[in-house]
Amino acid sequence: MGMQSCLKDALPFAGMVMVECGEIGMVTLSKAAMNTGMSNFVFVVYYNALGTFILLPYYIFHTYRFKRPPLTFSLLCRFFLLGLLGICLVQIFAFMGINYSSPTLAAALGNLVPAFTFLLAIISRMEKLDLQRSSSQAKALGTMVAISGAFMITLYKGPPILMGASPSNSPHPLLLSQQSNWVLGGLLIAMTCFASSIWIIFLAATIREYPDKMTIVFFYCCFGTIQCVIVSLIVERNPSAWTLRPGIEMIATLFSAIFACVFRSSVLTWCLQKKGPVFVAVFKPMGIVIAMIMGVMFLGDTLHLGSLIGSFIIAVGFYAVIWGQAKEKDMAVDKICRLESSTQNTPLLQNIITEDIG
């Protein structure tokens, strides 16, 4: 029984660790593909379309194998909005931001997701906030600290601390950045984080109403792909941009389709059902170290003082929020134990009183 309980807790943790590692790999590959001239709009369309086609046979098998709850028009509208938030807006803004900056900045600002998710959870009443309790104070203060750290990373580079490989010495010249606009990239990624937090809250609410995870994943990926196609056809007018060249572009598209559409979407949806939105959001800080190492080694990025200080500030705020949530969980467990103890003692007192009367 104890082993099953540990395994039950370990599987969501392991799944989210794999998601964060794979996400940094996907971002790095996509940056390399865009540095060869691949349009970020075309990239989003191709890998989401391929991922949806990969999901299609699994969805058909799932529909015939298991009894699916009936679909309603309101549910289809929810899936449409999930695709708009989680795929169309989030991914287009994210890859535009990465194209203007770097995967390291994207990973650092990704720490805004727990802060935004916490704020939205309070607004939607998924989280309770009582400022008289130390746990609530820690969560509120941690959220503000995390946001201030993200602004520091975006607006202040600072002197270089660790120089990346120069274009002439880099073993991976295709991975070197071709354009850089730190502030614009940071603002786009910050917008991505906010939209991602809305998506997490909305997806968690949808899972409560419709618990069939496979159906949710397939439909929001399908709707999101259609939306990306429409947006990309409007924005990307150059016909040659739609040519998928062999090499890094094809590798990035294939990896992103398998990871982002199939693995990441399925694991995130499952973890949201098992653990809730805050659990999913708190794994974002793990990507900073991975992104910094990969950015310096493969992209020729330079590690600046602003990124280091801002990441530290964000981490402090993040762990303050986690401490507050852990303390609230301990308080809830203690309350349940006290209630169970009082319930067990009540029949004993009643028996003693009955015996005395008799």
C-alpha positions as CSV (number, residue, x, y, z in Angstrom):
1,M,0.0,0.0,0.0
2,G,2.8,2.4,0.9
3,M,4.7,1.5,-2.4
4,Q,1.5,2.2,-4.4
5,S,1.1,5.6,-2.7
6,C,4.7,6.6,-3.4
7,L,4.4,5.5,-7.0
8,K,1.1,7.5,-7.3
9,D,2.9,10.6,-6.1
10,A,6.1,9.9,-8.1
11,L,4.5,9.5,-11.5
12,P,3.2,13.0,-11.8
13,F,6.5,14.4,-10.6
14,A,8.5,12.3,-13.1
15,G,6.1,13.3,-15.9
16,M,6.4,17.0,-15.2
17,V,10.2,16.7,-15.0
18,M,10.3,15.1,-18.4
19,V,7.9,17.7,-19.8
20,E,10.2,20.6,-18.6
21,C,13.4,18.9,-20.0
22,G,11.7,18.1,-23.3
23,E,10.3,21.7,-23.5
24,I,13.8,23.2,-23.3
25,G,15.0,20.8,-26.0
26,M,12.0,21.7,-28.2
27,V,12.7,25.5,-27.7
28,T,16.4,25.0,-28.5
29,L,15.6,23.1,-31.7
30,S,13.0,25.6,-32.8
31,K,15.4,28.5,-32.2
32,A,18.0,26.6,-34.4
33,A,15.4,26.1,-37.1
34,M,14.3,29.7,-37.1
35,N,17.9,30.8,-37.3
36,T,18.2,29.0,-40.7
37,G,15.3,31.2,-41.9
38,M,12.3,29.1,-41.0
39,S,9.2,31.2,-40.2
40,N,8.0,30.8,-36.7
41,F,4.4,30.9,-38.0
42,V,5.0,28.1,-40.4
43,F,6.8,26.1,-37.8
44,V,3.8,26.2,-35.4
45,V,1.4,25.2,-38.1
46,Y,3.5,22.2,-39.3
47,Y,4.3,20.7,-36.0
48,N,0.8,21.1,-34.6
49,A,-0.8,19.6,-37.8
50,L,1.6,16.6,-37.7
51,G,0.9,16.2,-34.0
52,T,-2.8,16.2,-34.5
53,F,-2.5,13.5,-37.2
54,I,-0.5,11.4,-34.8
55,L,-3.2,11.8,-32.2
56,L,-6.0,10.9,-34.6
57,P,-5.6,7.0,-34.6
58,Y,-5.3,7.1,-30.8
59,Y,-8.5,9.1,-30.5
60,I,-10.3,6.8,-32.9
61,F,-9.2,3.7,-30.9
62,H,-10.1,5.4,-27.6
63,T,-13.6,6.2,-28.9
64,Y,-14.3,2.6,-29.9
65,R,-12.6,1.1,-26.9
66,F,-14.0,3.2,-24.2
67,K,-17.4,4.7,-23.6
68,R,-17.0,8.5,-24.1
69,P,-19.3,11.0,-22.3
70,P,-21.5,12.9,-24.8
71,L,-20.2,16.0,-26.5
72,T,-22.2,19.2,-26.3
73,F,-21.9,22.5,-28.1
74,S,-20.8,24.2,-25.0
75,L,-18.0,21.7,-24.6
76,L,-16.9,22.1,-28.2
77,C,-16.8,25.9,-27.5
78,R,-14.5,25.2,-24.5
79,F,-12.2,23.1,-26.7
80,F,-12.1,25.9,-29.2
81,L,-11.1,28.4,-26.6
82,L,-8.5,25.9,-25.2
83,G,-7.0,25.7,-28.7
84,L,-7.0,29.4,-29.1
85,L,-5.3,30.0,-25.7
86,G,-3.0,27.0,-25.4
87,I,-1.9,26.6,-29.1
88,C,-2.7,29.6,-31.3
89,L,-1.9,32.5,-28.9
90,V,0.6,30.9,-26.6
91,Q,2.8,29.1,-29.2
92,I,2.8,31.9,-31.8
93,F,3.7,34.5,-29.1
94,A,6.2,32.2,-27.5
95,F,8.2,31.4,-30.7
96,M,8.1,35.1,-31.8
97,G,9.6,36.0,-28.4
98,I,12.2,33.2,-28.7
99,N,13.1,34.3,-32.2
100,Y,13.8,37.8,-30.9
101,S,15.6,36.7,-27.7
102,S,16.8,33.3,-26.5
103,P,15.6,30.1,-24.9
104,T,17.4,31.2,-21.7
105,L,15.2,34.3,-21.4
106,A,12.1,32.1,-22.2
107,A,13.0,29.7,-19.4
108,A,13.6,32.5,-16.9
109,L,10.4,34.3,-17.7
110,G,8.6,31.0,-17.6
111,N,8.7,31.4,-13.8
112,L,5.9,33.9,-14.2
113,V,3.5,31.1,-14.9
114,P,3.3,29.9,-11.2
115,A,2.8,33.5,-10.1
116,F,0.1,34.3,-12.7
117,T,-1.6,30.9,-12.1
118,F,-1.7,31.6,-8.4
119,L,-3.3,35.1,-9.0
120,L,-5.9,33.6,-11.4
121,A,-6.6,30.7,-9.1
122,I,-7.5,33.3,-6.3
123,I,-9.7,35.2,-8.7
124,S,-11.4,32.0,-9.8
125,R,-11.6,30.8,-6.2
126,M,-9.5,27.7,-6.7
127,E,-7.2,29.1,-4.1
128,K,-8.1,30.9,-0.8
129,L,-6.2,34.0,0.4
130,D,-6.3,35.0,4.1
131,L,-3.7,37.7,4.7
132,Q,-3.9,37.1,8.5
133,R,-2.2,33.7,7.9
134,S,1.6,33.4,7.3
135,S,1.0,31.0,4.5
136,S,-1.2,33.4,2.6
137,Q,1.3,36.2,3.2
138,A,4.1,34.1,1.8
139,K,2.1,33.3,-1.3
140,A,1.2,36.9,-1.9
141,L,4.7,38.3,-1.3
142,G,6.3,35.5,-3.3
143,T,4.0,36.3,-6.3
144,M,5.1,40.0,-6.2
145,V,8.8,39.1,-5.9
146,A,8.6,36.6,-8.8
147,I,7.0,39.3,-11.1
148,S,9.6,41.9,-10.1
149,G,12.4,39.4,-10.9
150,A,10.9,38.8,-14.3
151,F,10.8,42.5,-15.1
152,M,14.4,42.8,-14.1
153,I,15.4,40.0,-16.5
154,T,13.4,41.7,-19.3
155,L,14.6,45.3,-18.8
156,Y,18.2,44.8,-17.5
157,K,20.9,42.7,-19.2
158,G,23.9,43.8,-17.2
159,P,27.5,43.0,-17.8
160,P,28.4,39.6,-19.3
161,I,29.4,36.9,-16.8
162,L,29.9,33.9,-19.0
163,M,30.6,34.3,-22.7
164,G,29.1,31.9,-25.2
165,A,30.9,30.5,-28.2
166,S,31.6,33.1,-30.9
167,P,30.2,32.6,-34.4
168,S,33.7,31.6,-35.7
169,N,34.4,29.1,-32.9
170,S,31.0,27.6,-32.3
171,P,30.7,23.9,-33.1
172,H,27.0,24.5,-34.0
173,P,26.9,27.6,-36.2
174,L,23.3,27.0,-37.2
175,L,22.2,27.5,-33.6
176,L,23.7,31.0,-33.3
177,S,21.2,33.8,-32.9
178,Q,20.6,35.9,-36.1
179,Q,18.6,38.7,-34.5
180,S,18.2,40.0,-31.0
181,N,15.7,42.3,-29.4
182,W,15.8,41.6,-25.7
183,V,12.9,43.8,-24.6
184,L,10.5,42.9,-27.3
185,G,11.2,39.2,-26.9
186,G,10.8,39.5,-23.2
187,L,7.4,41.2,-23.5
188,L,6.2,38.6,-25.9
189,I,7.3,35.8,-23.7
190,A,5.6,37.5,-20.6
191,M,2.4,37.7,-22.6
192,T,2.8,34.0,-23.4
193,C,3.2,33.2,-19.7
194,F,0.0,35.1,-18.8
195,A,-2.0,33.3,-21.6
196,S,-0.5,30.0,-20.5
197,S,-1.7,30.6,-16.9
198,I,-5.2,31.3,-18.2
199,W,-5.1,28.1,-20.3
200,I,-4.0,26.0,-17.2
201,I,-6.9,27.4,-15.1
202,F,-9.4,26.9,-17.9
203,L,-8.2,23.4,-18.7
204,A,-8.4,22.4,-15.1
205,A,-12.0,23.6,-15.0
206,T,-12.8,21.8,-18.2
207,I,-11.4,18.5,-16.9
208,R,-13.7,18.7,-13.9
209,E,-16.7,19.0,-16.1
210,Y,-15.6,16.6,-18.8
211,P,-13.0,14.0,-17.5
212,D,-12.2,12.3,-20.8
213,K,-8.6,13.5,-21.2
214,M,-8.0,12.0,-24.7
215,T,-11.0,13.7,-26.2
216,I,-10.0,17.1,-24.7
217,V,-6.4,16.8,-26.0
218,F,-7.4,15.8,-29.5
219,F,-10.1,18.4,-30.0
220,Y,-8.1,21.4,-28.6
221,C,-5.1,20.4,-30.6
222,C,-7.3,20.1,-33.7
223,F,-9.0,23.5,-33.1
224,G,-5.7,25.1,-32.3
225,T,-4.1,23.8,-35.5
226,I,-6.9,25.2,-37.6
227,Q,-6.6,28.6,-35.9
228,C,-2.8,28.6,-36.5
229,V,-3.3,27.9,-40.2
230,I,-5.7,30.8,-40.6
231,V,-3.4,33.2,-38.7
232,S,-0.3,32.1,-40.5
233,L,-1.9,32.3,-44.0
234,I,-2.8,35.9,-43.2
235,V,0.6,36.9,-41.7
236,E,3.1,34.8,-43.8
237,R,2.5,35.8,-47.4
238,N,5.8,34.5,-48.8
239,P,5.1,31.2,-50.6
240,S,8.7,30.0,-50.2
241,A,8.4,30.3,-46.4
242,W,6.1,27.3,-46.5
243,T,8.8,25.0,-47.9
244,L,10.0,22.6,-45.2
245,R,13.7,21.9,-45.8
246,P,15.4,18.7,-44.7
247,G,17.8,19.0,-41.8
248,I,17.3,21.0,-38.6
249,E,13.9,22.3,-39.8
250,M,12.5,18.8,-40.3
251,I,14.1,17.5,-37.1
252,A,12.6,20.4,-35.0
253,T,9.2,19.9,-36.6
254,L,9.1,16.2,-36.0
255,F,10.4,16.4,-32.4
256,S,7.9,19.2,-31.5
257,A,5.0,17.3,-33.0
258,I,5.7,14.2,-31.0
259,F,6.7,16.0,-27.8
260,A,4.4,19.1,-27.7
261,C,1.2,17.8,-29.2
262,V,1.3,14.1,-28.1
263,F,3.5,13.7,-25.0
264,R,3.3,17.2,-23.4
265,S,-0.4,17.7,-23.9
266,S,-1.3,14.3,-22.6
267,V,0.9,14.5,-19.5
268,L,-0.2,18.1,-18.6
269,T,-3.8,17.1,-18.9
270,W,-3.3,14.0,-16.8
271,C,-1.4,15.9,-14.1
272,L,-4.0,18.7,-14.0
273,Q,-6.6,16.0,-13.3
274,K,-4.5,14.3,-10.6
275,K,-2.8,17.2,-8.9
276,G,-4.4,20.5,-10.0
277,P,-3.2,23.7,-11.8
278,V,-0.7,24.9,-9.2
279,F,1.2,21.6,-9.2
280,V,1.7,21.9,-13.0
281,A,2.7,25.5,-12.9
282,V,5.4,25.2,-10.1
283,F,7.7,23.1,-12.3
284,K,8.6,26.0,-14.5
285,P,11.8,27.2,-12.6
286,M,13.4,23.9,-13.4
287,G,13.9,25.0,-17.0
288,I,16.2,27.9,-16.1
289,V,19.4,25.9,-15.4
290,I,18.8,23.6,-18.4
291,A,18.1,26.5,-20.7
292,M,21.2,28.5,-19.6
293,I,23.5,25.5,-20.1
294,M,22.1,24.7,-23.5
295,G,22.0,28.4,-24.6
296,V,25.7,28.9,-23.7
297,M,26.8,25.6,-25.2
298,F,24.8,25.4,-28.4
299,L,23.3,28.8,-29.2
300,G,26.4,31.0,-28.4
301,D,24.4,32.9,-25.9
302,T,26.1,35.1,-23.3
303,L,25.1,34.8,-19.6
304,H,24.4,38.3,-18.3
305,L,24.3,39.5,-14.7
306,G,20.7,40.6,-15.1
307,S,19.6,37.1,-16.0
308,L,21.4,35.6,-13.0
309,I,20.0,38.1,-10.5
310,G,16.5,38.1,-12.0
311,S,16.4,34.3,-12.0
312,F,17.5,34.2,-8.3
313,I,14.8,36.7,-7.4
314,I,12.2,34.7,-9.3
315,A,13.3,31.5,-7.6
316,V,13.0,33.1,-4.1
317,G,9.5,34.3,-4.9
318,F,8.6,30.9,-6.4
319,Y,9.7,29.0,-3.3
320,A,7.9,31.4,-1.0
321,V,4.7,30.5,-2.8
322,I,5.5,26.8,-2.6
323,W,6.2,27.1,1.2
324,G,2.8,28.8,1.7
325,Q,1.0,26.1,-0.2
326,A,2.8,23.3,1.7
327,K,1.9,24.9,5.0
328,E,-1.7,25.3,4.0
329,K,-1.8,21.6,3.0
330,D,-0.3,20.6,6.4
331,M,-3.0,22.7,8.2
332,A,-5.7,21.0,6.1
333,V,-4.4,17.5,7.0
334,D,-4.2,18.4,10.7
335,K,-7.8,19.7,10.6
336,I,-9.0,16.4,9.0
337,C,-7.1,14.4,11.6
338,R,-8.7,16.3,14.4
339,L,-12.1,15.8,13.0
340,E,-11.6,12.1,12.6
341,S,-10.3,11.9,16.1
342,S,-13.3,13.7,17.5
343,T,-15.6,11.5,15.5
344,Q,-14.0,8.3,16.9
345,N,-14.2,9.6,20.5
346,T,-17.9,10.6,20.3
347,P,-19.4,7.0,20.3
348,L,-17.1,6.1,23.3
349,L,-18.5,9.0,25.3
350,Q,-22.0,8.1,24.4
351,N,-21.5,4.6,25.6
352,I,-20.1,5.7,28.9
353,I,-23.0,8.1,29.5
354,T,-25.5,5.3,28.6
355,E,-23.8,2.9,31.0
356,D,-24.0,5.5,33.8
357,I,-27.7,6.1,33.2
358,G,-28.4,2.4,33.0
